[in-house]
Amino acid sequence: MLEKIKNTFKNVSSRNGSYSVGMIALVVAIVVVVNLIAGQLPENVKSIDVSDKKIYQISKTSKKILNKLDSDITFTVYAQKKSTDDRIKAFLKKYAALSDKITVKWVDPVLHPGELTKNNVEENMILVSDKKTKKTTTVSFSDIIVTDEYSYYTTGSSTESEFDGEGQLTSAVNYVTSDTQKKIYYTTGHGEGTFSTSVTDLLGKSNIKQEELNLVMKNKIPDDCDLLFIYAPTKDLTKDEVKLLNNYMDNGGKIYVVLGDADKAQPNLKSFLKKYGIQEVSGYIADTQRSYQGNYYYIFPELTATGNLAKGLSSDMVLLVNAHGLKVSDPEDDTVTTTEFMKTSSSGYAISDNDQKQGTYTLGVVAEKSKNGSDDSDGETDSSDIADTGRLTVVSSDSLINPDVTDNMSTLENLDLFMNTVTANYDNVENVSIKAKSLQVTYNTVHHAGIISLFIIFGIPVLILVYGFIQWWKRRKA
């Protein structure tokens, strides 16, 4: 019997079969070993984001915050894990894997209903807590996967519009780990604009509160005002208000002015800006060199921002519409220094009813008033005496944060620049306002296909088919 088995393996077919079986066994063993090793890799290494909108991609801003964690953070998820959206589960797993300080716990609200009341939360909600600061905050699933409710009235069904996993979780982590919170007061009584939902959400993500302030009625800027915002007033300030603003700047106050379309002349506001070397020119600004599709009043400014003002800006695609022009001159006070961060090209024009003047016009500028006369204004926020430095930020168009612009062109960096100019007023606040990622379907359509496009779409497939047919015919003849 043994001799018979030996003879069986002496023929060629038996040896080839044995070799094949051996190779299959080796490949299977290699696959098993590779899978065992891969299973031990951290989630952020072994997970590859293949989603259309890169919803699982985590920015450098979030990674920087997570790398600096010095206390234990717990994400307690009050939901049934099996029925939770796979995108939320996948993102939570990948996000938590970036730091050994983060622990994710799941609590089934059906099995433990008392936990909801005990922790003052609702089902499908994440409770983020810091062991060191004892601070907590919540993130709802509906804030992560945002639904466009308006579509219900137009299409009869609600559609998912955005995925905001990173923005919500990073904001929550920043809130519970931070021991400071800043406050913006925005003025009223002069026909000012109002913040869009997008702006309000971004400010909230950076742990910045907002409250309105009528200077005529109060005649005082509150002590807890970290930034006074004047948003596109259509009416002029009073002389008393200008006096309040100057005193506020003298004492290290921070003011942000966005110019809009005024109903009448604004001599008091202009006098306030002129004191800090900022003068508004007449008319609207056009730019024949840096415009959007030949619309000269739709300007892509040259960004000269540095330091924290330029943080996170990758494409420099900021769009301003119907902007007013500014000219920077010598301030009335020697302790004031000015720094431009947006301007037109040399092909800019200030166009009014009676005239048009070519030149380079400023569209965004920062003026700093230092008590000690320091002149190191460079857009940075890490100077030791920033709390004592008055800071005036001026943007020449409200389209920087107008939702008609920012919400309709998601590739623009308007809101990124805006948040940088806000957080640059503080030495202990980072811009952690991460925008949500769109879930809208992207269609690859070809408009006005040229010769190359037609060749790629039709020519190459035809050539492949012809070549295949020729090869088939040759083999058939052989």
PEDADA-V876912 format. One record per pair of residues at least 12 apart in sequence whose ideal C-beta (glycine too) atoms are under 7 Angstrom apart, sorted by sequence separation. I is the first residue (numbers start at 0). J is the second residue. D is the distance in whole Angstrom. If there is no record, write none. Layout:
# PEDADA-V876912
i j d
I J D
I J D
This chain:
# PEDADA-V876912
i j d
91 103 6
125 137 7
146 158 7
286 298 5
289 301 7
327 339 6
347 359 6
418 430 5
124 137 5
125 138 5
146 159 6
147 160 4
283 296 6
302 315 5
347 360 5
365 378 7
371 384 7
400 413 7
108 122 5
146 160 7
284 298 7
345 359 5
399 413 5
400 414 7
418 432 5
124 139 5
144 159 6
145 160 5
194 209 7
302 317 6
344 359 7
123 139 7
124 140 7
145 161 4
343 359 6
74 91 7
120 137 6
123 140 4
299 316 7
300 317 6
342 359 6
343 360 5
370 387 5
400 417 5
144 162 6
145 163 6
299 317 7
342 360 6
399 417 6
143 162 7
183 202 7
299 318 6
300 319 6
342 361 5
343 362 7
369 388 5
143 163 6
227 247 7
342 362 6
368 388 7
414 434 7
74 95 7
142 163 6
143 164 5
218 239 7
258 279 7
297 318 6
298 319 5
341 362 4
367 388 5
368 389 4
215 237 7
339 361 5
341 363 3
367 389 7
220 243 6
297 320 5
340 363 5
367 390 5
143 167 6
183 207 6
185 209 6
187 211 5
296 320 7
298 322 6
339 363 7
340 364 7
80 105 5
142 167 5
181 206 7
187 212 7
188 213 5
215 240 7
227 252 7
296 321 6
324 349 5
339 364 5
340 365 7
365 390 7
366 391 4
180 206 5
181 207 5
182 208 5
183 209 5
184 210 6
185 211 6
186 212 6
187 213 5
214 240 5
227 253 7
229 255 7
231 257 5
233 259 6
241 267 5
338 364 7
74 101 7
76 103 7
185 212 7
188 215 5
220 247 5
226 253 5
227 254 5
228 255 5
229 256 5
230 257 5
231 258 7
232 259 7
233 260 7
244 271 6
291 318 6
337 364 6
338 365 5
365 392 5
72 100 6
76 104 7
79 107 6
180 208 6
182 210 7
184 212 4
186 214 6
225 253 7
231 259 3
233 261 5
234 262 6
235 263 7
392 420 5
409 437 6
71 100 6
72 101 5
73 102 5
74 103 5
75 104 5
76 105 5
77 106 5
138 167 5
177 206 6
214 243 6
226 255 6
233 262 5
238 267 6
241 270 7
337 366 5
364 393 5
68 98 5
70 100 7
76 106 7
78 108 7
79 109 6
138 168 6
235 265 4
237 267 7
241 271 5
71 102 7
73 104 6
75 106 6
77 108 5
235 266 7
236 267 5
335 366 6
336 367 5
363 394 5
54 86 7
65 97 5
68 100 4
174 206 5
220 252 7
235 267 5
236 268 5
308 340 5
335 367 7
363 395 7
65 98 4
138 171 5
173 206 6
235 268 6
335 368 5
362 395 5
55 89 6
170 204 4
327 361 5
334 368 6
390 424 6
55 90 6
62 97 6
136 171 5
325 360 6
326 361 7
334 369 5
303 339 6
304 340 4
324 360 4
325 361 4
330 366 7
332 368 7
57 94 7
77 114 7
184 221 6
303 340 6
325 362 7
327 364 6
55 93 6
77 115 6
136 174 5
166 204 6
191 229 7
192 230 5
283 321 5
284 322 5
302 340 7
334 372 5
336 374 5
338 376 5
340 378 7
136 175 6
191 230 5
192 231 4
283 322 7
284 323 7
302 341 6
303 342 7
325 364 6
333 372 7
338 377 7
57 97 7
134 174 7
135 175 6
184 224 5
191 231 6
283 323 7
284 324 4
322 362 6
336 376 4
338 378 6
134 175 4
182 223 5
186 227 7
191 232 5
300 341 4
301 342 5
385 426 5
182 224 6
183 225 7
186 228 7
190 232 6
300 342 6
77 120 5
132 175 6
182 225 5
183 226 5
184 227 6
185 228 4
186 229 5
189 232 4
190 233 3
300 343 6
301 344 6
319 362 6
380 423 5
78 122 6
127 171 4
132 176 6
181 225 4
184 228 7
189 233 7
190 234 5
279 323 6
280 324 4
77 122 6
78 123 5
127 172 7
183 228 5
185 230 6
189 234 4
280 325 7
298 343 6
378 423 7
380 425 6
381 426 6
129 175 4
132 178 7
279 325 6
280 326 6
380 426 5
46 93 5
77 124 5
128 175 6
129 176 6
189 236 7
278 325 7
127 175 6
277 325 6
278 326 5
76 125 5
77 126 7
42 92 5
43 93 6
75 125 7
277 327 6
278 328 6
42 93 5
74 125 6
75 126 4
276 327 6
276 328 5
43 96 5
74 127 6
87 140 6
276 329 6
42 96 4
43 97 6
276 330 4
289 343 7
41 96 5
72 127 7
73 128 5
275 330 5
289 344 5
87 143 6
274 330 7
288 344 4
72 129 6
87 144 7
274 331 5
286 343 5
86 144 7
286 344 6
288 346 4
70 129 6
71 130 4
276 335 6
284 343 6
287 346 5
70 130 6
84 144 6
275 335 5
277 337 7
286 346 6
70 131 3
276 337 5
286 347 5
275 337 7
300 362 5
284 347 6
285 348 5
284 348 7
258 323 5
284 349 6
285 350 6
192 259 6
282 349 5
283 350 6
281 349 7
282 350 5
325 393 7
280 349 5
282 351 3
281 351 5
308 378 4
325 395 5
306 377 6
307 378 6
324 395 7
305 377 6
306 378 4
307 379 6
323 395 4
305 378 5
306 379 4
307 380 5
322 395 5
323 396 7
90 164 4
94 168 6
304 378 6
322 396 4
321 396 6
86 162 7
284 360 5
320 396 7
87 164 7
319 396 4
321 398 7
320 398 4
319 398 5
280 360 7
319 399 6
320 404 6
318 404 6
277 364 6
277 366 6
276 366 6
318 408 7
275 366 4
318 411 5
316 410 6
317 411 7
316 411 5
317 412 5
318 413 6
316 412 5
317 413 5
315 412 7
314 412 6
317 416 5
72 172 6
312 412 5
72 175 7
312 415 6
61 165 6
311 415 5
312 416 6
64 169 6
70 176 7
58 165 7
54 162 4
57 165 6
61 169 4
64 172 6
68 176 7
60 169 7
64 173 6
310 419 6
54 164 7
308 419 5
307 419 6
308 420 6
308 423 6
275 391 5
277 393 6
307 423 5
311 430 7
248 368 5
310 430 6
272 393 6
251 386 6
251 387 5
251 388 6
252 389 6
253 390 5
254 391 5
255 392 5
256 393 5
257 394 5
258 395 5
251 389 6
258 396 7
259 397 5
249 389 6
257 397 5
248 389 4
257 399 7
248 391 7
231 397 4
255 421 7
230 397 7
253 424 4
226 421 7
226 424 5
225 425 7
198 400 5
192 397 6
195 400 7
197 402 6
195 402 4
197 405 6
197 406 6
201 414 6
205 418 7
197 414 6
201 418 6
205 422 6
205 428 6
205 430 6
205 431 5
204 431 6
205 432 5
204 432 4
204 433 7
201 432 4
181 425 6
181 428 6
179 427 6
60 311 7
173 431 5
170 431 6
169 431 6
169 433 6
166 433 4
165 433 5
166 434 7
166 435 6
163 435 4
162 435 6
161 435 4
162 436 5
161 436 7
161 437 6
162 438 6
161 438 6
160 438 6
159 438 5
160 439 7
145 435 6
64 431 6
60 431 6
61 433 7
60 433 6
58 433 6
54 436 5
53 436 7
52 436 5
52 437 6
52 438 6
51 441 6
